[in-house]
Amino acid sequence: MSPENTAAELVIHAEWILPLEPADAVLADHAVAIRDGDIVSVLPRQEALAIDTDERVDLPGHALIPGLVNAHGHAPMSLLRGFADDLPLMPWLEEHIWPAEQAHASDEFVRDGAALAMAEMILAGTTTFSDMYYFPNVVADLVQEAGMRCQLAAPVLDFPSPWGSGPDEYISKCLALRDECRNRDRLQVAFGPHAPYTVSEPVLERLATYAAELDMPVHMHLHETAAEVLNAVEATGERPLDTLRRIGLLGPRTQCVHMTDLGAQDIAALAETGAHVVHCPQSNMKLASGTCPVTRLLEAGVNVALGTDGAASNNDLNLFDEMHTAALLAKLHDDDPSALPAATALHMATLGGARALGLDHRIGSIAPGKAADLVAVDLTGPSTQPLYNPVSQIVYACNGSQVNHVWIAGQRLLHDRRLTTLDLTDTLARARHWRGVIAP
Amino acid sequence: MSPENTAAELVIHAEWILPLEPADAVLADHAVAIRDGDIVSVLPRQEALAIDTDERVDLPGHALIPGLVNAHGHAPMSLLRGFADDLPLMPWLEEHIWPAEQAHASDEFVRDGAALAMAEMILAGTTTFSDMYYFPNVVADLVQEAGMRCQLAAPVLDFPSPWGSGPDEYISKCLALRDECRNRDRLQVAFGPHAPYTVSEPVLERLATYAAELDMPVHMHLHETAAEVLNAVEATGERPLDTLRRIGLLGPRTQCVHMTDLGAQDIAALAETGAHVVHCPQSNMKLASGTCPVTRLLEAGVNVALGTDGAASNNDLNLFDEMHTAALLAKLHDDDPSALPAATALHMATLGGARALGLDHRIGSIAPGKAADLVAVDLTGPSTQPLYNPVSQIVYACNGSQVNHVWIAGQRLLHDRRLTTLDLTDTLARARHWRGVIAP
C-alpha cells in the first residue's frame, strides 16, 4: 500500500461506489479515503480497513455517488414555488412572477429563498449549484456559511432591476463580486447575461472580451423556445447562437441553458466551439418550451449538464427527478427506448455538470485528487429493491428521499437526513413568513 | 349539528382537505369524521371538536386527500425492477422479461412481488390498485391480509402461461376467482385480456358476452404503440378499438390501458361508448411507446385514470411521480403550459381512477357515505414550502415521501411512515432472496 493510503481523516465504506471515472464502473464493497477534504484513494474494503483514520463510516446497502451538480437555477425564486402554475409563459411572467419580484426581491428575500433552496438541494444530494439571480453577493455569503459549492452567474440585463441600473452597473458589480470571491474556494463567479433578447449585442460583445481576458465563465438562457429563435431571426437576420459565435461569446467557457430549438448547424457550432449545454427537462416541459435534442448533442461530442431551473417553474430542485425525466424525455423524443440510458443521465448530473462549470478538475467524479463531494444513497427500501443495478435504481427508482448523507470537501452537510450547517427550523419559518408577505 | 355528526370512531383534522368533490375545493381547517370505516361528515374544525370519538388525529401542516388509485399495474413484476432497462421493446421482452417470468413466475414469486409492490404503494399514498398478473388468487389473499383495495384483472391469453393452458382455463379461473371474492368488499375481479394481439377475436367475443351478463369490468392493454395499431390494420383491416366496438367489448365497463395512437374517430368512439382510458405516462415514455392525448380525451368527455404500469417498465409505483409526469407531458405534447393543470392530474389519480374501476360510489373523493380511504401529506418540509396552493404542491413538488399516514376504510395502514399490516423486514428479505435467484 502506498503511503498515501496509510492515514486519512475520513474513510467511507459503501456497498457500491459509482466513481463515474472510469465510466460505467460499479465498485462493490469499496471505500473512499479522504484527507484535507480531498479524496486520496478509492480502494477495496479490506485494504481500506488498514488505513489509520479519525473517522470511519460504514454504509451497507448504500451507493456512494459524486455530489450532484445542478447546473442551472434561480435559488431565491424558491419563495415563489407554486405561486403561479399552469399558465401560458407571458401571462405567467408578466402578471405573476415579475410583479412579485419587483415588489419583493431584496437582499432579505434572496437570503431566505436561497437558504430554502440550499436545504432542499442538500437533502436531495446536490452539492454544487449554479445560480442566476439578483443580489448574488448575498447568496455568496450564505453558500460559504452553509459549506456548499456554487457558481454565481451574476445577472446582466439591458434594463434596471432591483440589483442594478443597467449594463455598466451589472458588469462592475459582477467583477467586484469576482474579486471578493477569489479566495473562497467553493465559489466561482460567472457572467450571467439573461438572454439574447434582454441583453443587446454591444453588451454581449463587452462580456465576450472580459470573459476571454479574465477566463470567466458565461452562463446564459439560450434558445429556450422556438419563438425566441424566430423572433431573433426576424429582428436581426441571425439565429441567437450564430450571433454569439460571431461576436466570440461561444466557446468552452460558455454554458448555454435550455437549447430547445436546435438544427444540425447549431449542434455543429456547439461542438466546434466547445460550448456546453445545460438541459432543464422539467422546466422545458412545464413551460411547454420545447425539447433539447440531448442524444444528438452527445453524439456530436457536446457536453451536456442538467439543471432544475428555479422552483417557480419546476417546482422542485431535485436532480434525481431531473435525471429520471431527462432519460424518459429523450426516449420519447427519439422514439427509442435505448436513448439516454441511466448511466448517461447520471453522467450529466455529475461529471457533465462539473465540465460545464469548468470544475471537472475538482468535482464530478470520485477520483484521487478531487474534492470529497459525496452522496450516500440508501437503496435498501421497498422502492429500490430488489437491486440488480445500482445505476438503474438511482436514475429510475430514487426520488432523492433516499439520500442519507452528503459530504462536501469531506465535511458532512447531511447526516442521517439532518442538515448540519443550515438551520432548517429557521429557514422554514422564514419561508412561511414570505408566504404571508407575498400573497397576504 | 345533525345526529350523524355526534359520534364517530375516528376524527381526522387537517390543515387542508382536498375532497375532490366539489372539484377544486380546498377546505382549510376542516375535519373528517369516520364511522364503521365510512366517512360520515366533512366539517369545519370547530364543529368537529364537538364530536364524541374514539380517536382524534390532528394533522397541522398536512393536506388530506382521497387515497390514490393506481389504475394499471403488474404488482408481482416489482421483483424485476431494474432487471433490464434502456432496451428496445422486443429484445427487452423476448430476451429478458419473458424468460425471467417463464423461469420464475410462481405463486411464491407473485406473493413476494405483490407484497413488495403493496409496501411501496402504501408508502406513496396508493390505497387502491388494479393488478394484471398470473396467480391473481395469491394477490387476492395478500390484499385481504394487508387491508388494501384491489381490482384483480385476471389474465386471459390465447397461449399457455404459468397460470393456465389457454383461454378456457383462464376464463374459468377468472370466474372462479370472482365467486371466491364476492364477499370480500375490498376486492373486485375483472377480465384481463392481455391485448388485441395476444387474444383472438372469438375469445374477446366470449369475454364481451360474459362481461355484459355478469356486469364485470374488462381491463386491457390497447393501442400501446402505433405499431400495434398498424399491425392490426394490416392483419384485419381494422383498428383494434374498432374491433372491440364491433364485438361489443367497448363500453362503460371497459378500461383501455395506454391508448397512445388515437385519432379523432377513436376518441369519439371512446366518448360514445363510455369506455375509460388508463394513462401510464412514465411507462409510455420509458418504452418510447408514444403519447396518450389526454387533453383531447378529457375535452371529449372521456374519463381518464392514471396507472404506473409494472416496476419492470417504470421503475416505481408512485402516483405522485405519475401525476407530475402526466401534467408535464401533456403541456409538452399540447405545446401549451396551461394543459392538464394540477387539479386535473389529482382528479385522474383519484376520482378518475375510481370511475374507471367502477368504484366511484365508494372511493375517489372525500364525501359522506364513501369509504374512509385517506392520505395525509405533510407539506411542511423544504421541498413544499412556501405553500400558496396545496394542489400545486402535491402535484408538482411532492414525490410521495411526504405521505405520513394512510387509512383504508378507516384502518390506518401507514402510521408516521410505518406500515402496520405488512411486515416490511420480511418483505425486503424476500425481495433480496429473489434477486439472488433471478440473477445469481
HADDOCK unambig.tbl for C-alpha pairs under 7 A between the chains (distance, minus, plus):
assign (segid A and resid 79 and name CA) (segid B and resid 386 and name CA) 6.03 0.50 0.50
assign (segid A and resid 81 and name CA) (segid B and resid 386 and name CA) 6.72 0.50 0.50
assign (segid A and resid 82 and name CA) (segid B and resid 388 and name CA) 6.11 0.50 0.50
assign (segid A and resid 82 and name CA) (segid B and resid 389 and name CA) 6.55 0.50 0.50
assign (segid A and resid 82 and name CA) (segid B and resid 392 and name CA) 5.77 0.50 0.50
assign (segid A and resid 82 and name CA) (segid B and resid 393 and name CA) 6.47 0.50 0.50
assign (segid A and resid 83 and name CA) (segid B and resid 388 and name CA) 5.64 0.50 0.50
assign (segid A and resid 86 and name CA) (segid B and resid 337 and name CA) 5.52 0.50 0.50
assign (segid A and resid 86 and name CA) (segid B and resid 338 and name CA) 4.19 0.50 0.50
assign (segid A and resid 86 and name CA) (segid B and resid 339 and name CA) 6.88 0.50 0.50
assign (segid A and resid 86 and name CA) (segid B and resid 341 and name CA) 5.42 0.50 0.50
assign (segid A and resid 87 and name CA) (segid B and resid 337 and name CA) 5.64 0.50 0.50
assign (segid A and resid 87 and name CA) (segid B and resid 338 and name CA) 4.70 0.50 0.50
assign (segid A and resid 88 and name CA) (segid B and resid 336 and name CA) 6.81 0.50 0.50
assign (segid A and resid 88 and name CA) (segid B and resid 337 and name CA) 5.26 0.50 0.50
assign (segid A and resid 88 and name CA) (segid B and resid 338 and name CA) 5.87 0.50 0.50
assign (segid A and resid 116 and name CA) (segid B and resid 382 and name CA) 6.19 0.50 0.50
assign (segid A and resid 119 and name CA) (segid B and resid 382 and name CA) 6.58 0.50 0.50
assign (segid A and resid 120 and name CA) (segid B and resid 382 and name CA) 5.46 0.50 0.50
assign (segid A and resid 120 and name CA) (segid B and resid 383 and name CA) 5.58 0.50 0.50
assign (segid A and resid 285 and name CA) (segid B and resid 328 and name CA) 5.19 0.50 0.50
assign (segid A and resid 285 and name CA) (segid B and resid 329 and name CA) 6.56 0.50 0.50
assign (segid A and resid 285 and name CA) (segid B and resid 331 and name CA) 6.24 0.50 0.50
assign (segid A and resid 285 and name CA) (segid B and resid 332 and name CA) 5.02 0.50 0.50
assign (segid A and resid 286 and name CA) (segid B and resid 328 and name CA) 5.04 0.50 0.50
assign (segid A and resid 286 and name CA) (segid B and resid 331 and name CA) 6.14 0.50 0.50
assign (segid A and resid 286 and name CA) (segid B and resid 337 and name CA) 5.95 0.50 0.50
assign (segid A and resid 287 and name CA) (segid B and resid 337 and name CA) 4.88 0.50 0.50
assign (segid A and resid 288 and name CA) (segid B and resid 331 and name CA) 5.39 0.50 0.50
assign (segid A and resid 288 and name CA) (segid B and resid 332 and name CA) 4.73 0.50 0.50
assign (segid A and resid 288 and name CA) (segid B and resid 335 and name CA) 5.20 0.50 0.50
assign (segid A and resid 288 and name CA) (segid B and resid 336 and name CA) 5.60 0.50 0.50
assign (segid A and resid 288 and name CA) (segid B and resid 337 and name CA) 5.11 0.50 0.50
assign (segid A and resid 290 and name CA) (segid B and resid 332 and name CA) 6.74 0.50 0.50
assign (segid A and resid 315 and name CA) (segid B and resid 396 and name CA) 5.53 0.50 0.50
assign (segid A and resid 315 and name CA) (segid B and resid 397 and name CA) 5.43 0.50 0.50
assign (segid A and resid 316 and name CA) (segid B and resid 383 and name CA) 6.28 0.50 0.50
assign (segid A and resid 316 and name CA) (segid B and resid 397 and name CA) 5.41 0.50 0.50
assign (segid A and resid 328 and name CA) (segid B and resid 285 and name CA) 5.18 0.50 0.50
assign (segid A and resid 328 and name CA) (segid B and resid 286 and name CA) 5.04 0.50 0.50
assign (segid A and resid 329 and name CA) (segid B and resid 285 and name CA) 6.56 0.50 0.50
assign (segid A and resid 331 and name CA) (segid B and resid 285 and name CA) 6.25 0.50 0.50
assign (segid A and resid 331 and name CA) (segid B and resid 286 and name CA) 6.14 0.50 0.50
assign (segid A and resid 331 and name CA) (segid B and resid 288 and name CA) 5.37 0.50 0.50
assign (segid A and resid 332 and name CA) (segid B and resid 285 and name CA) 5.03 0.50 0.50
assign (segid A and resid 332 and name CA) (segid B and resid 288 and name CA) 4.73 0.50 0.50
assign (segid A and resid 332 and name CA) (segid B and resid 290 and name CA) 6.73 0.50 0.50
assign (segid A and resid 335 and name CA) (segid B and resid 288 and name CA) 5.20 0.50 0.50
assign (segid A and resid 336 and name CA) (segid B and resid 88 and name CA) 6.79 0.50 0.50
assign (segid A and resid 336 and name CA) (segid B and resid 288 and name CA) 5.60 0.50 0.50
assign (segid A and resid 337 and name CA) (segid B and resid 86 and name CA) 5.51 0.50 0.50
assign (segid A and resid 337 and name CA) (segid B and resid 87 and name CA) 5.64 0.50 0.50
assign (segid A and resid 337 and name CA) (segid B and resid 88 and name CA) 5.25 0.50 0.50
assign (segid A and resid 337 and name CA) (segid B and resid 286 and name CA) 5.95 0.50 0.50
assign (segid A and resid 337 and name CA) (segid B and resid 287 and name CA) 4.88 0.50 0.50
assign (segid A and resid 337 and name CA) (segid B and resid 288 and name CA) 5.10 0.50 0.50
assign (segid A and resid 338 and name CA) (segid B and resid 86 and name CA) 4.18 0.50 0.50
assign (segid A and resid 338 and name CA) (segid B and resid 87 and name CA) 4.69 0.50 0.50
assign (segid A and resid 338 and name CA) (segid B and resid 88 and name CA) 5.87 0.50 0.50
assign (segid A and resid 339 and name CA) (segid B and resid 86 and name CA) 6.87 0.50 0.50
assign (segid A and resid 341 and name CA) (segid B and resid 86 and name CA) 5.40 0.50 0.50
assign (segid A and resid 382 and name CA) (segid B and resid 116 and name CA) 6.19 0.50 0.50
assign (segid A and resid 382 and name CA) (segid B and resid 119 and name CA) 6.60 0.50 0.50
assign (segid A and resid 382 and name CA) (segid B and resid 120 and name CA) 5.47 0.50 0.50
assign (segid A and resid 382 and name CA) (segid B and resid 428 and name CA) 6.61 0.50 0.50
assign (segid A and resid 383 and name CA) (segid B and resid 120 and name CA) 5.58 0.50 0.50
assign (segid A and resid 383 and name CA) (segid B and resid 316 and name CA) 6.28 0.50 0.50
assign (segid A and resid 385 and name CA) (segid B and resid 431 and name CA) 6.37 0.50 0.50
assign (segid A and resid 386 and name CA) (segid B and resid 79 and name CA) 6.04 0.50 0.50
assign (segid A and resid 386 and name CA) (segid B and resid 81 and name CA) 6.73 0.50 0.50
assign (segid A and resid 386 and name CA) (segid B and resid 431 and name CA) 5.20 0.50 0.50
assign (segid A and resid 386 and name CA) (segid B and resid 432 and name CA) 5.48 0.50 0.50
assign (segid A and resid 386 and name CA) (segid B and resid 435 and name CA) 5.65 0.50 0.50
assign (segid A and resid 387 and name CA) (segid B and resid 435 and name CA) 6.73 0.50 0.50
assign (segid A and resid 388 and name CA) (segid B and resid 82 and name CA) 6.13 0.50 0.50
assign (segid A and resid 388 and name CA) (segid B and resid 83 and name CA) 5.65 0.50 0.50
assign (segid A and resid 388 and name CA) (segid B and resid 435 and name CA) 6.89 0.50 0.50
assign (segid A and resid 389 and name CA) (segid B and resid 82 and name CA) 6.55 0.50 0.50
assign (segid A and resid 392 and name CA) (segid B and resid 82 and name CA) 5.75 0.50 0.50
assign (segid A and resid 393 and name CA) (segid B and resid 82 and name CA) 6.47 0.50 0.50
assign (segid A and resid 396 and name CA) (segid B and resid 315 and name CA) 5.53 0.50 0.50
assign (segid A and resid 397 and name CA) (segid B and resid 315 and name CA) 5.42 0.50 0.50
assign (segid A and resid 397 and name CA) (segid B and resid 316 and name CA) 5.39 0.50 0.50
assign (segid A and resid 399 and name CA) (segid B and resid 399 and name CA) 6.68 0.50 0.50
assign (segid A and resid 401 and name CA) (segid B and resid 401 and name CA) 6.64 0.50 0.50
assign (segid A and resid 428 and name CA) (segid B and resid 382 and name CA) 6.61 0.50 0.50
assign (segid A and resid 431 and name CA) (segid B and resid 385 and name CA) 6.37 0.50 0.50
assign (segid A and resid 431 and name CA) (segid B and resid 386 and name CA) 5.20 0.50 0.50
assign (segid A and resid 432 and name CA) (segid B and resid 386 and name CA) 5.48 0.50 0.50
assign (segid A and resid 435 and name CA) (segid B and resid 386 and name CA) 5.64 0.50 0.50
assign (segid A and resid 435 and name CA) (segid B and resid 387 and name CA) 6.74 0.50 0.50
assign (segid A and resid 435 and name CA) (segid B and resid 388 and name CA) 6.90 0.50 0.50
